Every structure is written in C-alpha cells, then in structure tokens.
Amino acid sequence: MTVRTRVAPSPTGDPHVGTAYIALFNLCFARAHGGQFVLRIEDTDQARSTAESEQAIMDSLRWLGLDWDEGPDVGGDYGPYRQSERMELYGKYAQQLVEEGKAFICYRSAEELDALRQARREAGNSTALKPSDLQLPAEEVAKREAAGEPYVIRMMVPEGEGHCDIEDMLRGTIELDWGMVDAQIILKSDGMPTYHLANVVDDHLMGITHVLRGEEWINSAPKHKLLYDYFGWDMPQLCHLPLLRNPDKSKLSKRKNPTSIQYYQRMGFLPEALLNYLGRMGWSMPDESEKFSLQEMLDCFDLQRVSLGGPIFDVEKLRWLNGLWIREDLDTEELAQRMVEWAYNAENLKRVLPHAQKRMETLSDFAPLAAFLVSGTLPIEEASFAGIKGEREDIVRHLQFALWRMEELRHWERDAIWNELKALAEAEGLKVKDFLAPLFVAIAGSAASFSVVDSMDLLGPDMSRARLRHAIEVLGGVSKKAMKRLEKSYAALA
C-alpha cells in the first residue's frame, strides 16, 4: 500500500497557522513512508471562498517549504483538486444513499428545526436530531414537494443506545455515543455538499490512506465511519492531532493570538523558524533538541512521538527561536539578502514611494514616513488617541466596527477598503475623516501619516486587522457585555 495523505483547507480567509501545522505532519508522515502528500481545496462554501484566499494558502505553504505532490496547481492522477470542480460527483453519491434508504430528503424548515431541538432539550435529551424527529408523513412530503419547497438530504443515523468505536493512531479506540450523533445534512438545498459528504467521497476517490487532522473532528468521526460503511468503502486510518492553544489554554484564535501565516511573514519571521516552531507543537526530536530544520524533522519523524497534551502557541517563544535562526544560520550577506527579499525590494519601494514622495524634501525623510510599513506591533498607547474626537467608548466602537467590516472583506484592495469604511462612517452619521481618525493611529501610529486606506492596502489584510485588534486592546478592550451590545448595534447597521 502506498501511503497518501492530504491537507484540505477552505479558501475563506487568511491562511491559518493551524493549516500549516496539519500540513506539516501530513507531509512528514507521507515522506516517512515513501508516500505522497496532496493539497485539496475545499471551496464548497461559494459565498465565502475566494481565488485570492486560495492563492494565499498556496503561497504561504510554499513559503514555509511545504510542497505537495498533487494539487490544483500541479495536477495529478486524482484531480480535479478543487471541490467546486467536482460538484457533479456529490449529488450522484447523495442520491445513491437516498435510493438505498441510507439517507432521506428533509423538508423541515428552520423554525421547525428550532422547535424540535427545543422539545428535545425540554425532555432532557441531547439536541442531536434523529431521522424519526425529522421525517414527515408521505403525504406531507408530497405536498411540500408539489409546492416546490426547498429540501436538504440528510444521512440516516442510529436511533438507539450504544456507541461507535473509532480507531485512532495515537489514541487507540475512542468510544463515541451514538445518541450525540445527529442526522447530518450531506447535501444542502442549493445542491452543494457539506464537508462530511465531500470529504468522504474525495478521500476515497483520491486514494487517501491516512487522515491526520485536528482533534476537533473527533466527534464527526462516527458520521464519516457510517458513510464509508454505507458506500462499502475502506475508511482511511485516522489520527487526531492535538489542537494548538493560546497561552491561556483556550483554542488558538485570532482574537488572542495572530493566526495568519502572512502576519508572521510580514512581521519578519523566517519560514524555517516558523516551521521549526510548528514542528515542536506536540512533537519532539529524539534528542529533545528545540531547533531543527524540516529535513532533520523528516529524517527523524515518528508519529508516536506526538504528545496529546494541547501544545501552546507562544509568540514570545517563537520570537526567541526565530532569533536563534537569524544569529546561528545566517551570515551577514545572507541576512542582508533576507532583508531585501522581506521588505526592501524594488517592488515594495515602487508601491510605497508614490505616497511618501509627496511629503519628502530629502531622501532621509523616507524612513520616518514609511517606518510603520516595515514594523510589527506599533508602540501605541491610550494617550496616542488623545487628539481624536469622541469618548474612549466611541473610539473603540468605531475601531471594532472597522475590524469586523475588514474581516468580512473578500477582496483586499484600496477601493474596496475605502467603500466599506465610507459606508460605515455614513451609517454611523459621521464625517469620513472623523471616522478614520482613530484608524490612522491604529494603522500607522500617527494621525499625520499618508492615507490610512492606502496604508491598509500596502500592509495587507493580516497586518491591518492585527493592528486594529491591538489598538482596541490598548484602549482597554471590550468586555463580554459590551461586546454583545456592539454586535447588536453592528447587526442593526447591516
């Protein structure tokens, strides 16, 4: 048997360090067994998926040195490697399950689903809806079908007691209660598959033999096992890797830790150091050395050296490790070349100079004007916002609304940024310059910089959003109670 592993990110945002972490372990496992590593793009969420995000994922993984044997850009014998290009497959397999009585058409409305869950909750049961909860009498199904009402296809799941045994390469046998497994939607009303169906179909058709994924998928494993059984296919061996965690042990999230690979690239971390750090997340070298290259990890890789304790992603520890790589692995000439490649290259200068040139009288004026573009976290404090109109709560509100709008922005370019921020200002009943004033401080560290919209375009989405989050924290952050109020107000604007 040829070992085949994969990583299957969704192109719906900034490339996540968690994606790189999972990709690293899949790559190492495949290489350790002389197998192939596959990149598959799971872009069935057409409302949120973008070509820019897909490209950013591929660029980021390649920057780290994680190369794949098959994928959307390199081809292979099992393509296409984008789910959006495989759509005709999923409907066929879903319909097969319906015809075999292993799935059913469900016409239940959102209101009916809420009422069913509430009834189960009041009866002291889990809210996992079963086929008996959802299936309608034949005459009602015929009535809704004749009316052209929307429907989904759900999988049949066990109704009684008992448990499902899942074999895990690290954890042994995991027992999961069937009572917690709901009649999962496998084909949505728009004909798009859910992750569960597409993932199983694609892994089978692409010959994936081992699935190394995050432990958040453990509870979905019974559904996947059922689907493999229904189709009569062999299930890949599963390995659920421990989740990356914030220093406070919570799941790694962008609200507590930068999670975008591009953020770390923009900050000036070396790809070797970031990959080294991700390799240390729950895994160790035989000699316990902390600093090692990808090749050294490949040479020594043994999956059983993974620890199941939640690995802590500590940016300060990463900075320390990055410093070792800079001092120990780069001579002066190599460091100079890295600096040029990172920020001081002709392409970057050509983008920045049109904005700086308007304010320059001598060449030495350039560095102070553009310093914020090649800086990491800016040294701002609450006093930095002293000249901004409005109370602290108002400033935080506007920064938070801008952050949310920028997180929703699908295509990061100057005019799109301007249009969204201008619309927010108008919705808030403010002059655009007053709404943007705190953003100047958050993004550039000063209200005297060139256009904040141009600055955000130059910085990119990951760094711009990180600076907005940092500014909010500098101003005292937002309590849970205040956040609920802000969310309600923001929703009202939309």
Summary of the structure (lengths in Angstrom):
residues: 494
radius of gyration: 25.5
end to end distance: 53.6
largest distance: 82.3
contacts: 1467
relative contact order: 0.09
helix: 54%
strand: 11%
